[in-house]
Amino acid sequence: MSTARAERLVNLVLALLSTRQYLTAERIRGIVPGYGDAASDEAYFRMFERDKTELRELGIPLETGRNSAFDAIEGYRIARRDYELGEIDLAPDEAAAVALASRLWDSPELTGQAQGALVKLRAAGLEVDDQAPTVVEPRVRAEPAFGPLLAAVQSGQAVRFEYRRSGSPERIMRTLEPWGVVSWRARWYVVGHDRDRGATRCFRLSRVTGQVRPVGKPGEVRRPEGVNLLKLVTATGGSEPAPVTTARVWVADGRAAGVRRRGTVVGRATIDGDEGDLVEIGLLYPESAADWISAQGPDVVVLEPDVLAKSVQDRLEAVVARQVSAL
């Protein structure tokens, strides 16, 4: 946001807070600095519409109404009772917990919201030190599908995506009316109405491949009253079998020592002219291993099972796609 626009928004908020009456758009144009520079009436109204949308997205309660029954045009104001924060009292340990929580997110979507929450708390007079050193520095990592699915939930819009079923490399296109995104046992799930099955379904985000594409118009999807998303996830996720699966990977000579420590060397093999060891690793959740195996790049190649090989391939393709888009 430009400095001029930021100043204009601040001036608009101050003007709407300082009056009990509804101010018309024309009145606002005359008293709020920044609007008088508009080249035409049309340019002003476009600017004003953008600013109103910006204020609402920031959570500022912008009211519309008329001062009397004789007024033909609606005006705008901000009621102090809705705008001002109530008294917030955090103990030092609670403030520290809030600051630490804001540093956990390794996701752009929620990092911005966490930082916005800190700004609001500081504006209320609370001392929240998010730069204090910690003994550990954990991270809450979200899957690539997290952002698009969260946006779809917030906009009330259906989505389509490719999904890999448990224990199978096959990808199936699904159409979902998302109700919410929840975390359970260190995994992210999206819950909603599966249009293909005509029933409520939970999908693990780590199995969503490719892009999540919106379908239909925003506002068409509504979460049913009384639905407990976490309860739905625990009911379905708890029934998933979790046998130990043996994965066989090729590891280049002198590379990926961490992978070697997790398994047992059972032989030798040559891939694309490079020598390496065949390593067998026992995995409780093969898909969870895709993150740390894909981080090894070409030094580790998954030979079996196929579901793990596909998961690693998906992550490597996503990295390449991000690098290409950045060029």
URQUI-V892566 format. One line per field, one symbol per residue. phi: phi as a letter, one per 30 degrees, with the letter a starting at -180 (. if undefined). Layout:
# URQUI-V892566
phi=???
This chain:
# URQUI-V892566
phi=.dddddddddddddddddbcddcdddddddccejdddddaddddddddddddddddddiddccblcdaddddcdbbabdddcdddddcbcdeddddddddddcddcbedcddddddddddddddjccbcdcddbdbbdbcccdedeedddddddcibdbbadbcddibddcbdbcbcdclcbcbhibcbcclcdddciadbcbdddcdcicccdbicdidcbdddidcdddddddcddcddbddccccbcbdeibhddddddbbdclbacbhicdaccbcbdbdbeddddddddddiddbbdcaddddddddddddddddddddddd
